[in-house]
Amino acid sequence: MLGTRVTAEARRTARVLAGVGTHAGPVERSAALRQAAAVAGELVAALSALAPALAGEDVPAESVSQSYFRVREVELSDQQAALHGVMVIHHALEDLCDAPLSGADLAMEVAGMRQSVLDLTGAAPDADPDADSVLPVAAPEPGAGTSSESLWSARWLIGHQVHVLFNVCAAVAVADATRHLRNGDGDAALLRLADATVYVRGFPAAMNHASTIPADYYMTAIRRTMAPPSVEIPLSGRQHRGYRLFRAAMKDLLLVIPDSYEQLVAHAPELAEARGALLEADIVDGERHVTLAYSMVHLRRSIAQRPEGPDNAVAELRLMRHRRAAQYASLIRFGDHYIADAVAGLRHS
């Protein structure tokens, strides 16, 4: 237990985050984001009062990717895990006050943040999300005196850190759901599958957040910092351990419920729909990675591709999407059976 003050601040933060995505106008949206950032800051303060944050730079990086994106892997108490996770959310909300993220992506990213706050603190959401117990706070004003280039470089790291947070939280949620299924607790499994789906829907939103920078700036200033000689080896998504944990958790889940959609819906319709929602979100994440890469690098090769490889970055990501869609085709209601048949044909040719 993290204490009544932390629990109250966590529920308050979750309640404010739940309302951010409902504001359509830019002025109302900006005010809602600044309110959410301020409330998240108060949650950080409440958690910090229990124990200060660890100095991440004092923890050795286990990979080039960890060093670059300022991510570390270390055993943490519940309080420390909550504090560091909420700090990521706080920084991201402050950046979102000025980042030109689409309304749909903002809603998905903020939903992931809200779920993270609840999971990390163990707080239960309010029964009435419209409760009027949120008191006004002094919302921060936009920063002044910072160059656009510095903001863009920071945003690239902030968005990726949110993505890492969502990866780890999703991996835990999927693993929880799998454990509940093995133990015969279907209701608990459904709840955690729904939580995991919130995170996976937030994956592309967080990546788009990181990428709300000019493509020219990415090409000239950021991309070169992720390849030699700036770093020892080219950075790749495969190096993110949080994402590997998520993929392993998904594989384990499908070992427990390998039934086709038709088989599963016949005896467990709620489970079939919950699994389908998660798998659809996973496919869409792959699809959106393709389009995001195209918007940033067009038809250039990935910095992590081998020189002798035949494809460019977009083609490689599209192939990953097709493999995922083929794997899930029989497991979801609207499976991509054209791709599944094509992949099966290639395997047997």
C-alpha positions in Angstrom: 0.0 0.0 0.0 1.3 3.4 -1.0 -0.8 5.4 1.6 -4.0 7.3 1.5 -2.5 10.5 0.1 -0.9 8.7 -2.9 -4.1 6.7 -3.5 -6.2 9.9 -3.5 -3.8 11.7 -5.8 -3.7 8.7 -8.1 -7.5 8.6 -8.4 -7.6 12.3 -8.9 -5.0 12.1 -11.7 -6.9 9.2 -13.4 -10.1 11.2 -13.2 -8.6 14.3 -14.8 -6.9 12.2 -17.5 -10.2 10.6 -18.3 -11.6 14.0 -19.2 -8.7 15.2 -21.4 -9.8 13.4 -24.6 -13.3 14.8 -24.4 -12.3 18.4 -25.2 -12.7 19.1 -28.9 -11.6 22.7 -29.2 -7.8 23.6 -29.1 -8.2 26.1 -26.3 -10.2 23.7 -24.1 -7.8 20.8 -25.0 -4.7 22.9 -24.0 -6.3 23.9 -20.7 -7.2 20.3 -20.0 -3.7 19.1 -20.7 -2.2 21.7 -18.5 -4.6 20.8 -15.7 -3.6 17.1 -16.2 0.1 17.9 -16.1 -0.3 19.9 -12.9 -2.3 17.2 -11.2 0.3 14.5 -12.3 3.0 16.7 -10.9 1.2 16.6 -7.5 1.1 12.8 -7.7 4.9 12.9 -8.4 5.3 15.0 -5.3 3.2 12.7 -3.2 5.2 9.7 -4.3 8.5 11.5 -3.8 7.6 12.3 -0.2 7.8 8.5 0.5 11.2 8.2 -1.1 13.1 10.1 -3.8 13.6 8.9 -7.3 16.6 6.9 -8.2 19.3 8.6 -10.2 19.0 6.7 -13.5 22.3 7.9 -14.8 24.0 6.1 -11.9 22.5 2.7 -13.2 24.7 1.2 -15.9 23.0 0.9 -19.3 22.7 -2.7 -20.6 22.4 -1.7 -24.2 23.1 1.2 -26.6 19.3 1.6 -26.8 18.9 2.0 -23.1 21.7 4.6 -23.0 20.3 6.6 -25.9 16.6 6.7 -24.8 17.7 7.1 -21.1 16.0 3.9 -20.0 17.3 1.6 -17.3 16.4 -1.8 -16.0 16.6 -2.3 -12.2 14.6 -3.9 -9.4 12.3 -1.4 -7.9 9.9 -1.3 -5.0 6.2 -0.6 -5.7 6.7 3.0 -4.7 9.7 3.5 -6.9 8.1 1.8 -9.9 5.1 4.1 -9.4 7.2 7.2 -9.0 9.3 6.6 -12.1 6.3 5.7 -14.2 4.3 8.7 -13.1 7.4 10.9 -13.8 7.4 9.7 -17.4 3.6 10.5 -17.6 4.2 14.0 -16.1 6.9 14.9 -18.5 4.8 13.6 -21.4 1.8 15.6 -20.4 3.8 18.8 -20.2 5.1 18.1 -23.7 1.7 17.3 -25.0 0.5 20.8 -24.0 2.4 22.0 -27.1 2.8 18.9 -29.3 0.5 18.9 -32.4 -0.8 15.4 -31.8 -4.1 14.5 -33.4 -7.2 14.3 -31.2 -7.6 10.5 -31.7 -4.0 9.8 -30.8 -4.2 12.1 -27.8 -7.2 10.2 -26.5 -5.4 6.8 -26.9 -2.2 8.0 -25.4 -3.9 9.6 -22.4 -6.1 6.5 -21.9 -2.8 4.5 -21.6 -1.4 7.0 -19.2 -4.6 6.8 -17.0 -4.4 3.0 -17.0 -0.7 3.2 -16.1 -1.5 5.5 -13.1 -4.1 3.0 -11.8 -1.8 -0.1 -12.4 1.3 1.4 -10.9 -0.3 2.8 -7.8 -2.9 0.0 -7.3 -5.6 2.7 -7.0 -9.2 1.8 -8.0 -10.8 4.1 -10.5 -13.7 6.3 -9.3 -17.1 4.8 -9.7 -18.3 8.2 -11.0 -15.7 9.6 -13.5 -17.6 12.8 -13.6 -17.3 13.4 -9.8 -16.8 17.1 -9.1 -14.1 16.6 -6.4 -11.3 17.8 -8.6 -10.1 21.0 -7.1 -8.6 23.8 -9.4 -4.8 23.8 -9.5 -2.3 26.2 -10.9 -1.6 24.9 -14.4 1.8 25.5 -15.9 2.1 28.0 -18.7 4.0 27.2 -21.9 7.7 27.3 -21.5 9.6 30.3 -22.8 13.2 30.7 -24.0 13.6 27.1 -25.2 14.6 26.6 -28.8 12.4 24.6 -31.1 15.2 22.2 -31.8 15.7 21.4 -28.1 12.0 20.8 -27.7 11.9 18.5 -30.7 14.9 16.5 -29.5 13.4 16.1 -26.0 10.0 15.1 -27.5 11.7 12.3 -29.5 12.9 10.8 -26.2 9.8 11.6 -24.2 7.5 9.9 -26.7 9.7 6.8 -26.8 9.8 6.6 -23.0 6.0 6.6 -22.9 6.1 3.8 -25.5 8.5 1.8 -23.2 6.2 2.4 -20.2 3.2 1.1 -22.2 5.2 -1.9 -23.4 6.1 -3.0 -19.9 2.6 -2.3 -18.5 1.1 -4.2 -21.5 3.4 -7.2 -20.9 2.4 -7.3 -17.3 -1.3 -7.1 -18.1 -1.1 -9.8 -20.7 0.9 -12.1 -18.3 -1.7 -11.4 -15.6 -4.5 -12.4 -18.0 -2.7 -15.6 -19.0 -2.1 -16.5 -15.3 -5.8 -15.9 -14.5 -6.8 -18.1 -17.5 -4.6 -20.9 -16.3 -6.1 -20.6 -12.8 -9.6 -20.6 -14.2 -10.5 -17.1 -13.3 -12.1 -15.9 -16.5 -13.5 -12.6 -15.1 -10.1 -11.4 -13.9 -8.6 -12.4 -17.2 -11.2 -10.4 -19.1 -10.4 -7.3 -17.1 -6.6 -7.6 -17.7 -7.1 -8.3 -21.4 -9.1 -5.0 -21.6 -6.3 -3.2 -19.7 -3.7 -4.6 -22.1 -5.7 -3.5 -25.1 -5.7 0.1 -23.8 -1.9 0.0 -23.7 -1.5 -1.6 -27.1 -3.8 1.1 -28.6 -1.5 3.6 -27.0 1.6 2.2 -28.7 1.2 4.0 -32.0 -0.1 7.1 -30.3 3.1 7.3 -28.2 5.2 6.8 -31.3 3.2 9.5 -33.1 3.8 11.8 -30.1 7.5 11.2 -30.4 7.3 12.0 -34.1 5.4 15.3 -33.9 8.5 17.0 -35.1 9.4 18.2 -38.6 10.5 15.3 -40.8 13.4 17.4 -42.1 14.7 17.9 -38.5 14.4 14.2 -37.9 16.5 13.4 -41.0 19.2 16.0 -40.4 19.5 16.1 -36.7 18.1 13.0 -35.0 18.5 10.1 -37.4 22.2 10.4 -37.5 22.5 10.2 -33.7 21.1 6.7 -33.8 23.7 5.2 -36.1 27.5 5.0 -36.1 29.7 6.9 -35.4 27.3 8.6 -32.9 26.5 5.2 -31.3 28.3 1.9 -31.4 25.6 0.0 -33.3 22.5 1.2 -35.2 19.5 1.5 -32.9 16.5 -0.8 -33.7 13.2 -1.5 -32.1 14.4 -5.1 -31.6 16.7 -3.8 -28.9 13.8 -2.6 -26.7 13.6 -5.2 -23.9 10.1 -4.0 -22.9 8.8 -4.7 -26.4 10.4 -8.2 -26.3 8.7 -8.9 -23.0 5.4 -7.9 -24.5 5.9 -10.1 -27.5 6.8 -13.0 -25.3 3.7 -12.4 -23.2 1.5 -12.4 -26.3 3.0 -15.7 -27.4 2.3 -17.3 -24.0 -1.3 -16.0 -24.1 -1.9 -17.7 -27.5 -0.5 -20.9 -26.1 -3.2 -20.9 -23.5 -6.1 -19.9 -25.9 -5.0 -21.1 -29.3 -8.6 -21.7 -30.5 -9.9 -20.1 -33.7 -12.4 -17.3 -33.3 -15.3 -19.6 -34.3 -14.2 -22.2 -31.7 -13.7 -19.8 -28.9 -16.8 -17.7 -29.5 -18.9 -20.8 -29.3 -18.1 -21.5 -25.7 -16.5 -18.3 -24.4 -17.9 -15.3 -26.4 -16.6 -12.6 -24.0 -13.1 -14.1 -24.1 -13.2 -14.3 -27.9 -14.1 -10.7 -28.2 -11.5 -9.6 -25.6 -8.7 -11.5 -27.2 -9.9 -10.2 -30.6 -9.7 -6.6 -29.5 -6.2 -7.1 -28.2 -5.0 -8.8 -31.4 -6.7 -6.2 -33.7 -4.9 -3.5 -31.7 -1.6 -5.3 -32.2 -2.1 -5.5 -36.0 -3.1 -1.9 -36.2 0.1 -1.0 -34.3 2.1 -2.7 -37.0 0.1 -1.0 -39.7 0.6 2.4 -38.2 4.3 1.8 -37.8 4.5 1.4 -41.6 2.7 4.7 -42.3 4.7 6.5 -39.7 8.0 5.3 -41.1 6.9 6.4 -44.6 6.0 9.9 -43.4 9.4 10.3 -41.7 11.9 8.5 -44.1 9.9 7.8 -47.2 11.6 5.0 -49.2 14.9 5.1 -47.5 16.5 2.1 -45.9 16.4 1.6 -42.2 19.6 2.5 -40.3 19.6 -1.0 -38.8 19.3 -2.9 -42.1 22.1 -4.9 -43.5 23.7 -3.4 -46.7 22.9 -6.6 -48.6 19.3 -6.6 -47.7 16.8 -6.1 -50.5 14.1 -4.0 -48.8 13.8 -0.5 -47.4 12.4 0.4 -43.9 8.8 0.6 -45.0 8.9 -2.8 -46.8 10.4 -4.5 -43.8 7.8 -3.1 -41.5 5.0 -4.0 -43.9 6.4 -7.6 -43.9 6.2 -7.6 -40.1 2.6 -6.5 -40.3 1.7 -9.2 -42.8 3.2 -11.9 -40.7 1.3 -10.7 -37.7 -1.9 -10.5 -39.6 -1.4 -14.0 -41.0 -0.8 -15.4 -37.6 -4.0 -13.8 -36.2 -6.3 -14.3 -39.2 -8.1 -17.3 -37.7 -8.1 -15.9 -34.2 -10.1 -12.7 -34.8 -13.5 -12.0 -36.3 -12.4 -10.0 -39.3 -9.1 -11.8 -40.1 -6.9 -11.0 -43.1 -7.4 -14.3 -44.8 -5.9 -13.1 -48.1 -2.6 -12.5 -46.4 -2.8 -15.7 -44.4 -3.4 -17.7 -47.5 -0.5 -16.0 -49.3 1.9 -16.6 -46.4 0.8 -20.2 -46.2 1.4 -20.6 -49.9 4.9 -19.2 -49.6 5.7 -21.6 -46.8 4.7 -24.6 -48.9 6.2 -23.5 -52.2 
